[in-house]
Every structure is written in C-alpha cells, then in structure tokens.
Amino acid sequence: MVATPPAADDGHRGITRVVIVGAGFAGVACARRLADEPRAHVTIIDSTGYHQFQPLLYQIATAELAPEDIRFDLAGMFARNSNVETRTAEVVSIDPSRPSVTLADGGTVEADVLVVAAGAQANFFRTPGAEEFAVPLYSLADAERIRSRLIELFRDTAAKPELADEGTLTFVVVGAGPTGVETAGALAEFVHDVMPHVHPHLTTVGSKVILVDIGHTVLSAFSDEAHTYAAKSLRRRGVELRLAVSVKEVAADHVTLGDGTTIKTGLVIWGGGQMAAPLAFGSGLPQGRGGRIDVRPDLTVPGFPAVYALGDVANIPTGDGNGLPQLGSVAQQSGDWAGGNIIADIEGTGRQSFEYKDKGIMAMIGRKAAVAEIGQRRHELDGRLAFAAWLGVHAQLLANTGAEMRAFIAWADEFYLRPGHRSAELLDPSKIDTPRIGKGAP
C-alpha cells in the first residue's frame, strides 16, 4: 500500500472533481470505475468526442470494417451516469500544480484530481519527409485517410493502367511490429482478394505490399518460432519483406532505403514506433523514454500526488526497470486501477500499487493466421487458437465500452471464415448490411 494524502474536494459539496484528459482505453476505464461513485464528479475531455477501438484501426483502413463499427460516442456511453460529464474539446496544456487544464478556446477546467490519459502519437525518428508524406495509423482519422487513398489509387489506376508503372499499386508499410504486421497482412488481402472484385478489369499482378524494418525479424518482441511463422504467413499473402534496412527518406511518390534502394509508391503507412502525445511534452512533468510521463507505483506523478498519468502516455514502472509496454490491456487496467485509487482517497483507505495482469502479446496476420504468447510464461499459440486468444482479449477490451458482444462475435466469425465479404460490401453500398460492432450506446 502506498501512503498518500487524500485528494482535496471542492469544499462546497464534499465532491471530488476528477478531470480525465483522453478517451482511450485508460481514460474510459477510469471514468467507468468512478461512474457509480456519488462522491466524485468526473469530466472526461477528448478532442473527438468519441472513444475509438484502436486495435481494429487497420481493418478500417482496409475496408473490413466501417468507421462507425469502432467509434463510440462518449455522451452515449455515459448517458446513464449522472456524475460523468463528457466534453468535446482540445486540451492544449495542463497545470499539474493547481491542477487544471487549458482548452484550445482559452477556457480552463479545474480539478481536485487530474488524470492524464492522452495516448500516443507516431514517432517518425526525424526521418526526412516521413511526417509530411507517410500516414501513421494511430487514429480513426488516420485509418479513414488510408482507406480513401487506397480507393483513389485503385480507381485512378483502373482508368489509366500505365500508372502502375509509377508505383500507384505499390504500398510500403514501415515497421514490423504488431501494427505494421497486421496492416501489411490485411493490406495484402485487400489488394489481392478484394480489389479484383471491385475492379475486375484491372490486373493486380504487379501490385506489391512491402514491409520494411530496421530489425532483422518481424514481431521482434515475440519468440523465434513466432518470427518464422509470421514471416512465412506474410510471404504467403504476397508481402515482400525488407528487413535489416532503414528508411532514409519518404517523398510524395517514393521511399529511399538505407541501402540506397528507391521504391516508387503511392502510399506509405508508418507503423515504425510511437511516443507520448504532444500534451506530455509541455506538461512540465518528468518524462522517460519516448516522452512518456514517469509515474510512481500507484500511477501518480512524482511530486504531484493529485495527478495521474495512464496508458500510452505513461511510463509505468516494472520490477525489471523496463516499464510496461504500450498495450490496450495495460491502458485499460491502469485506468481501472487509478479509478480505484481515487475512490480509496475519497474513503481515506490509502492507495494501492498497480498490479498488472499480463494478458500476453498477440498479432493478427490475416484470416486464419495469428500469433499469440499468453501470460507471463508466454505460452505460444498460432493459427486458430491464437485467433481465439486475440478475440478473447479484444472482446474484454470492447466490453469496457459497453459495445454489443453478439455483433463483435458475428463480425469475427465472418472475418475468419468468409474472406473479403465484408470489404466488398463496404466498397459497394448496394450490398445488404450486416451486424456492426459500434452502432449503439450501452
């Protein structure tokens, strides 16, 4: 147990004002934990006004899902909780000493407890042209931008096939971690299995999906067996692997690699790393690797006992000193735990040090291909069993939003067993609608 003074209240009604910045897994989980606590008033502020189910962004990008499938309106999510207020606004700065936040319109929101759960942004590692010409995949807007670009490139090439010689149907994915691998696998299926039905007169024989990484393996955080399985699965889908080579420059129509190779391309998707959201860098709070805000074992920031940092924006300590990875399960659990500590302060029982329950690491490579390493001992799975593990973990994360589980299971079954059906449907509005994950509020 970590002994800390209880958070102050407003001195007027005995209500603790909690301001949560960010509506990702961490922010939503914290708000949900506090939603039934009458002694807390929660204000959750997000620039979009919705929660996005980030693990499935790559499926928005490749038209397997529609944007509304993974977008959950915050007001609807907390409509039944009178002590939770949602605000659509951009937080441009925080004052941890007051504590308070300043909004883009110049307004301020004061708090007794401030929860910073602002998430992450792409890390381009100062690669020339990358920030301007590459598209990251960390938001719904990113995913929609990628999908629009893919549709545009295929449409233009169908009308003028010689454009393919200029790289319009060559797609480069940077970064062979889970984001890059999942995106490359889904993109290959989109290119080879879906688009030929949309543009039957356009040959995609010359189209390419190229995955580039400076490391020597794909999914470097996984085991050697997973490396082999993932690489084989990607190649089977037509993905070309360029490993042990850096990206030297990104331009509007090409990528230059560290070995001097130039690849003509119509689209570069950046999954090459992430760092803390911009809000962290001007916060005045202590920061570690990737700009993430350092936190104590109870998830508060050193020197600021009324300020929490959670999820991808936080550097959450572990026994080995490496810090917890930026995973949805880490974010969700840290948000729930912080909510519990805020309640403990209200009750005067003392905060507890965060204990993360390791769900393992996993990645989807495409239909009927996935890898997973489950639990602290990293029990290895692949294929259908790995997909089942992936489904279970993500269903649990999705349940935190109050989403309809039957629709999620129906989509998962369709994704695994009926290649290309959903994508073709989304690209052809005349098709009959099927269940969607995120249509309604809880």
C-alpha positions as CSV (number, residue, x, y, z in Angstrom):
1,M,0.0,0.0,0.0
2,V,1.3,3.5,-0.9
3,A,0.5,6.0,1.8
4,T,-0.6,9.3,0.2
5,P,-2.8,12.1,1.3
6,P,-6.4,12.0,0.0
7,A,-7.2,14.3,-2.9
8,A,-8.8,17.6,-2.0
9,D,-12.5,18.1,-2.6
10,D,-14.3,21.3,-3.7
11,G,-15.1,22.3,-0.1
12,H,-18.6,23.0,-1.1
13,R,-20.5,19.8,-1.5
14,G,-17.8,17.3,-0.5
15,I,-17.5,16.2,-4.1
16,T,-14.1,15.3,-5.6
17,R,-13.7,16.8,-9.1
18,V,-11.9,14.4,-11.4
19,V,-10.8,15.7,-14.8
20,I,-9.8,13.0,-17.3
21,V,-7.9,14.1,-20.4
22,G,-8.3,11.5,-23.2
23,A,-11.0,8.9,-24.0
24,G,-8.8,5.9,-25.0
25,F,-8.8,2.7,-23.1
26,A,-7.3,4.2,-20.0
27,G,-9.5,7.3,-19.8
28,V,-12.7,5.4,-20.4
29,A,-11.8,2.7,-17.9
30,C,-11.0,5.3,-15.2
31,A,-14.3,7.0,-15.9
32,R,-16.2,3.8,-15.7
33,R,-14.7,2.8,-12.4
34,L,-15.8,6.2,-11.0
35,A,-19.2,6.3,-12.7
36,D,-21.0,4.7,-9.7
37,E,-19.1,6.8,-7.1
38,P,-21.5,9.6,-6.0
39,R,-18.8,11.4,-4.2
40,A,-16.9,12.0,-7.4
41,H,-17.8,14.3,-10.3
42,V,-16.0,13.2,-13.5
43,T,-15.3,15.3,-16.5
44,I,-13.8,13.4,-19.4
45,I,-12.4,15.6,-22.2
46,D,-11.5,14.4,-25.6
47,S,-11.0,16.3,-28.9
48,T,-13.1,13.9,-30.9
49,G,-15.9,13.3,-28.6
50,Y,-15.8,9.6,-29.0
51,H,-13.8,6.5,-28.0
52,Q,-12.1,4.6,-30.8
53,F,-11.3,0.9,-30.6
54,Q,-7.7,1.3,-31.7
55,P,-6.8,-2.4,-32.2
56,L,-9.1,-2.6,-35.2
57,L,-7.9,0.6,-36.9
58,Y,-6.1,-1.4,-39.6
59,Q,-9.4,-3.0,-40.5
60,I,-11.0,0.4,-41.1
61,A,-8.0,1.2,-43.3
62,T,-8.5,-1.9,-45.4
63,A,-12.4,-1.7,-45.5
64,E,-13.0,-4.7,-43.4
65,L,-15.0,-2.6,-41.0
66,A,-16.8,0.7,-41.3
67,P,-15.8,3.7,-39.1
68,E,-18.9,3.6,-37.0
69,D,-18.1,0.0,-36.1
70,I,-15.3,1.1,-33.8
71,R,-16.4,4.6,-32.9
72,F,-18.4,5.0,-29.6
73,D,-19.9,8.4,-28.7
74,L,-18.8,9.4,-25.2
75,A,-22.1,11.1,-24.3
76,G,-24.0,7.9,-25.2
77,M,-21.5,5.7,-23.3
78,F,-22.1,7.6,-20.1
79,A,-25.7,8.7,-20.6
80,R,-26.8,6.7,-17.6
81,N,-24.2,8.1,-15.2
82,S,-25.3,11.4,-13.8
83,N,-21.9,12.1,-12.2
84,V,-20.0,11.8,-15.5
85,E,-19.8,14.8,-17.9
86,T,-18.3,14.5,-21.3
87,R,-16.8,17.4,-23.2
88,T,-15.6,17.6,-26.8
89,A,-12.6,19.9,-26.7
90,E,-8.9,20.0,-27.3
91,V,-6.7,20.3,-24.2
92,V,-3.6,22.3,-25.1
93,S,-1.9,22.5,-21.8
94,I,-2.1,21.3,-18.2
95,D,-1.1,22.9,-14.9
96,P,-0.2,20.0,-12.6
97,S,0.3,22.3,-9.6
98,R,-3.3,23.7,-9.5
99,P,-4.3,21.2,-11.0
100,S,-6.2,22.3,-14.1
101,V,-6.3,22.1,-17.9
102,T,-6.4,24.8,-20.6
103,L,-8.6,24.3,-23.7
104,A,-8.0,25.4,-27.2
105,D,-10.7,28.1,-26.9
106,G,-8.8,29.6,-23.9
107,G,-11.1,28.2,-21.2
108,T,-9.8,26.3,-18.2
109,V,-11.2,23.4,-16.3
110,E,-10.1,23.0,-12.7
111,A,-9.8,19.7,-10.8
112,D,-9.1,18.1,-7.5
113,V,-7.7,15.1,-9.3
114,L,-6.2,15.3,-12.8
115,V,-5.9,12.1,-14.9
116,V,-3.7,12.5,-18.0
117,A,-4.6,9.7,-20.5
118,A,-3.8,11.5,-23.7
119,G,-2.4,8.5,-25.5
120,A,0.4,8.4,-28.1
121,Q,1.4,9.7,-31.5
122,A,3.6,8.4,-34.3
123,N,7.4,8.6,-33.8
124,F,9.0,9.4,-37.2
125,F,12.5,9.4,-35.7
126,R,13.3,12.6,-37.7
127,T,13.2,10.7,-40.9
128,P,13.1,13.3,-43.7
129,G,9.7,13.6,-45.4
130,A,8.1,11.0,-43.1
131,E,5.9,13.3,-41.2
132,E,4.8,15.0,-44.4
133,F,4.2,12.1,-46.7
134,A,3.8,8.9,-44.6
135,V,0.4,8.2,-42.9
136,P,0.5,6.8,-39.4
137,L,-2.2,4.5,-38.1
138,Y,-3.0,5.7,-34.6
139,S,-6.4,7.3,-35.0
140,L,-9.7,6.8,-36.8
141,A,-8.9,9.8,-39.0
142,D,-5.6,8.1,-40.0
143,A,-7.4,4.9,-40.9
144,E,-10.0,6.7,-43.0
145,R,-7.3,8.7,-44.8
146,I,-5.5,5.4,-45.7
147,R,-8.7,3.8,-47.0
148,S,-9.6,6.9,-49.1
149,R,-6.1,6.9,-50.6
150,L,-6.3,3.2,-51.4
151,I,-9.6,3.6,-53.1
152,E,-8.4,6.6,-55.0
153,L,-5.2,4.8,-56.2
154,F,-7.1,1.7,-57.5
155,R,-9.8,3.9,-59.1
156,D,-7.2,6.0,-60.9
157,T,-5.1,3.0,-62.0
158,A,-8.2,1.2,-63.3
159,A,-8.9,4.2,-65.5
160,K,-5.2,4.6,-66.5
161,P,-3.4,1.2,-66.1
162,E,0.0,2.7,-67.0
163,L,0.0,4.5,-63.7
164,A,1.0,1.2,-62.1
165,D,4.5,1.6,-63.6
166,E,4.8,4.8,-61.4
167,G,4.1,2.8,-58.2
168,T,0.4,3.5,-57.7
169,L,-0.2,-0.1,-56.7
170,T,3.0,-0.5,-54.6
171,F,2.3,0.1,-50.9
172,V,5.1,0.4,-48.3
173,V,4.5,-0.3,-44.6
174,V,7.2,0.9,-42.3
175,G,7.7,-1.0,-39.1
176,A,7.4,-4.8,-38.5
177,G,5.9,-4.7,-35.0
178,P,2.3,-5.7,-34.4
179,T,0.8,-2.6,-36.1
180,G,3.0,-3.0,-39.2
181,V,2.5,-6.7,-39.5
182,E,-1.3,-6.6,-39.0
183,T,-1.5,-3.7,-41.5
184,A,0.7,-5.4,-44.1
185,G,-1.3,-8.7,-43.9
186,A,-4.7,-7.0,-44.1
187,L,-3.5,-4.8,-46.9
188,A,-2.2,-7.8,-48.9
189,E,-5.6,-9.5,-48.6
190,F,-7.3,-6.2,-49.6
191,V,-5.1,-5.9,-52.7
192,H,-5.2,-9.5,-53.9
193,D,-8.6,-10.7,-52.7
194,V,-10.9,-7.7,-52.6
195,M,-10.0,-5.1,-55.2
196,P,-10.1,-7.6,-58.1
197,H,-13.8,-7.9,-57.5
198,V,-14.2,-4.1,-57.3
199,H,-12.2,-3.5,-60.5
200,P,-12.4,-6.8,-62.4
201,H,-10.7,-5.4,-65.5
202,L,-7.7,-4.2,-63.5
203,T,-4.9,-6.7,-63.1
204,T,-3.2,-6.6,-59.7
205,V,-0.4,-9.0,-60.7
206,G,2.1,-6.2,-60.5
207,S,0.8,-4.8,-57.2
208,K,3.1,-5.0,-54.2
209,V,2.9,-4.7,-50.4
210,I,6.4,-4.1,-49.0
211,L,7.1,-4.3,-45.2
212,V,10.3,-2.5,-44.2
213,D,12.0,-2.7,-40.8
214,I,15.5,-1.9,-39.5
215,G,15.4,-5.0,-37.4
216,H,16.3,-8.5,-38.6
217,T,12.9,-10.1,-37.8
218,V,9.2,-9.3,-37.8
219,L,7.5,-9.1,-34.5
220,S,10.8,-8.7,-32.6
221,A,9.1,-8.9,-29.2
222,F,7.9,-12.4,-29.9
223,S,9.7,-15.7,-29.9
224,D,11.8,-17.1,-32.7
225,E,9.1,-19.5,-33.6
226,A,6.6,-16.6,-33.9
227,H,9.1,-14.7,-36.1
228,T,9.3,-17.7,-38.5
229,Y,5.5,-18.2,-38.5
230,A,4.7,-14.6,-39.1
231,A,7.3,-14.1,-41.9
232,K,6.0,-17.3,-43.6
233,S,2.4,-16.1,-43.3
234,L,3.1,-12.7,-44.7
235,R,5.1,-14.0,-47.6
236,R,2.3,-16.5,-48.4
237,R,0.0,-13.5,-48.7
238,G,2.4,-11.8,-51.1
239,V,4.0,-9.4,-48.7
240,E,7.6,-8.6,-49.6
241,L,9.9,-8.3,-46.5
242,R,12.7,-5.8,-46.5
243,L,14.4,-6.4,-43.1
244,A,17.7,-5.0,-41.6
245,V,17.4,-1.8,-43.6
246,S,16.3,1.6,-42.5
247,V,14.0,4.2,-44.2
248,K,16.3,7.0,-45.2
249,E,13.7,9.3,-46.8
250,V,10.0,9.5,-47.6
251,A,8.8,11.5,-50.6
252,A,5.5,12.1,-52.3
253,D,6.0,9.3,-54.8
254,H,8.8,7.1,-53.4
255,V,10.7,5.8,-50.4
256,T,14.5,5.7,-50.2
257,L,16.0,3.0,-48.1
258,G,19.3,3.0,-46.2
259,D,20.9,0.7,-48.7
260,G,20.2,3.2,-51.5
261,T,17.2,1.4,-52.9
262,T,14.4,3.6,-54.2
263,I,10.8,2.2,-54.2
264,K,8.2,4.0,-56.2
265,T,5.0,4.0,-54.2
266,G,1.5,5.6,-54.0
267,L,1.2,5.2,-50.2
268,V,3.5,4.8,-47.2
269,I,1.9,3.7,-44.0
270,W,4.0,4.4,-40.9
271,G,4.0,1.9,-38.0
272,G,7.6,2.5,-37.1
273,G,7.1,3.5,-33.5
274,Q,5.3,5.8,-31.2
275,M,5.9,8.3,-28.5
276,A,3.8,10.2,-26.0
277,A,1.1,12.5,-27.1
278,P,2.1,16.2,-27.6
279,L,0.4,17.2,-24.4
280,A,3.1,15.4,-22.4
281,F,6.0,17.4,-23.8
282,G,4.7,20.8,-22.5
283,S,3.4,19.5,-19.2
284,G,6.4,20.2,-17.0
285,L,6.1,16.6,-15.7
286,P,9.0,14.2,-15.5
287,Q,9.4,12.2,-18.7
288,G,11.2,9.0,-19.7
289,R,11.6,7.0,-22.9
290,G,9.5,8.3,-25.8
291,G,8.5,11.3,-23.8
292,R,6.2,9.2,-21.6
293,I,5.4,10.7,-18.2
294,D,7.0,8.9,-15.3
295,V,4.7,7.6,-12.6
296,R,5.0,6.1,-9.2
297,P,3.8,2.6,-8.4
298,D,0.3,4.0,-7.5
299,L,0.2,5.7,-11.0
300,T,0.5,9.2,-9.7
301,V,3.3,11.5,-11.0
302,P,6.3,12.1,-8.7
303,G,5.8,15.4,-6.8
304,F,2.2,15.7,-7.9
305,P,0.0,13.4,-5.8
306,A,-3.2,14.7,-7.3
307,V,-2.0,13.9,-10.9
308,Y,-2.3,10.5,-12.6
309,A,-0.7,9.5,-15.9
310,L,-2.1,6.4,-17.5
311,G,-1.9,4.2,-20.6
312,D,0.3,5.0,-23.6
313,V,1.3,8.5,-22.3
314,A,2.7,7.0,-19.1
315,N,6.0,5.3,-18.2
316,I,4.6,2.7,-15.8
317,P,7.4,1.1,-13.8
318,T,8.0,-2.7,-13.6
319,G,10.4,-4.7,-11.4
320,D,13.0,-5.0,-14.2
321,G,13.0,-1.3,-14.8
322,N,11.9,-1.5,-18.4
323,G,8.4,-0.2,-18.0
324,L,5.1,-1.7,-19.2
325,P,4.5,-1.9,-22.9
326,Q,2.0,0.4,-24.7
327,L,-0.8,-2.1,-25.0
328,G,-4.6,-1.8,-24.8
329,S,-4.7,-4.1,-21.8
330,V,-2.1,-2.1,-19.9
331,A,-4.1,1.1,-20.6
332,Q,-7.4,-0.4,-19.6
333,Q,-6.1,-2.0,-16.4
334,S,-4.2,1.2,-15.4
335,G,-7.3,3.3,-15.9
336,D,-9.5,1.0,-13.8
337,W,-6.8,0.9,-11.1
338,A,-6.4,4.7,-11.0
339,G,-10.2,4.9,-10.5
340,G,-9.9,2.6,-7.6
341,N,-7.1,4.6,-6.0
342,I,-9.2,7.8,-6.4
343,I,-12.1,6.1,-4.6
344,A,-9.6,4.9,-1.9
345,D,-8.6,8.6,-1.4
346,I,-12.2,9.6,-1.1
347,E,-12.7,6.9,1.5
348,G,-9.4,7.5,3.2
349,T,-8.2,3.9,2.9
350,G,-5.0,4.6,1.1
351,R,-3.8,3.9,-2.5
352,Q,-2.5,0.6,-3.8
353,S,0.5,0.0,-6.1
354,F,-0.6,-1.0,-9.6
355,E,-0.5,-4.8,-10.3
356,Y,-0.7,-5.6,-14.0
357,K,-2.3,-8.9,-15.0
358,D,-0.3,-9.9,-18.1
359,K,-2.6,-11.0,-21.0
360,G,0.3,-11.6,-23.3
361,I,1.2,-10.3,-26.7
362,M,-0.6,-11.1,-30.0
363,A,-0.9,-10.1,-33.5
364,M,-3.3,-10.9,-36.4
365,I,-1.5,-11.5,-39.7
366,G,-4.7,-12.1,-41.7
367,R,-7.6,-14.5,-41.9
368,K,-6.7,-17.8,-40.3
369,A,-3.2,-16.5,-39.3
370,A,-2.3,-15.1,-35.9
371,V,0.3,-15.5,-33.3
372,A,0.0,-15.1,-29.5
373,E,2.1,-15.6,-26.5
374,I,-0.2,-15.8,-23.5
375,G,0.5,-15.0,-19.8
376,Q,3.8,-14.3,-18.0
377,R,5.3,-17.6,-19.1
378,R,4.4,-16.7,-22.8
379,H,2.6,-19.9,-23.8
380,E,2.8,-19.9,-27.6
381,L,-0.2,-20.2,-29.9
382,D,-0.7,-19.7,-33.6
383,G,-3.4,-20.1,-36.2
384,R,-7.0,-20.7,-35.0
385,L,-6.0,-20.9,-31.3
386,A,-4.1,-17.6,-31.5
387,F,-7.1,-16.0,-33.2
388,A,-9.3,-17.3,-30.3
389,A,-6.9,-15.8,-27.8
390,W,-6.8,-12.5,-29.7
391,L,-10.6,-12.5,-29.9
392,G,-11.0,-13.1,-26.1
393,V,-8.6,-10.3,-25.1
394,H,-10.2,-7.8,-27.5
395,A,-13.7,-8.7,-26.6
396,Q,-12.8,-7.9,-23.0
397,L,-11.4,-4.5,-24.1
398,L,-14.5,-3.9,-26.2
399,A,-16.8,-4.8,-23.3
400,N,-15.4,-1.8,-21.4
401,T,-17.0,0.4,-24.0
402,G,-20.4,-1.2,-23.5
403,A,-20.5,-2.5,-27.0
404,E,-22.7,-5.3,-28.2
405,M,-20.8,-8.5,-28.0
406,R,-23.0,-10.5,-30.3
407,A,-22.2,-8.1,-33.2
408,F,-18.5,-8.4,-32.4
409,I,-18.6,-12.2,-32.4
410,A,-20.6,-12.2,-35.6
411,W,-18.0,-10.0,-37.3
412,A,-15.1,-12.1,-36.0
413,D,-16.7,-15.3,-37.4
414,E,-17.3,-13.6,-40.7
415,F,-13.8,-12.2,-40.8
416,Y,-12.2,-15.6,-40.1
417,L,-14.4,-17.7,-42.4
418,R,-15.6,-15.5,-45.2
419,P,-12.6,-13.8,-46.9
420,G,-13.3,-10.4,-48.5
421,H,-17.1,-10.5,-48.0
422,R,-17.2,-7.5,-45.6
423,S,-14.7,-5.5,-47.5
424,A,-16.5,-5.9,-50.8
425,E,-19.8,-5.0,-49.0
426,L,-18.3,-1.7,-47.6
427,L,-17.0,-0.8,-51.0
428,D,-20.4,-1.5,-52.6
429,P,-23.2,0.3,-50.9
430,S,-25.8,-1.8,-52.7
431,K,-24.8,-4.8,-50.6
432,I,-27.0,-5.9,-47.8
433,D,-25.9,-4.6,-44.4
434,T,-24.5,-6.9,-41.7
435,P,-24.1,-6.5,-37.9
436,R,-21.8,-3.7,-36.9
437,I,-19.9,-3.5,-33.6
438,G,-20.3,0.1,-32.6
439,K,-23.8,1.2,-33.7
440,G,-25.4,2.0,-30.4
441,A,-24.6,3.2,-26.9
442,P,-24.9,0.8,-24.0
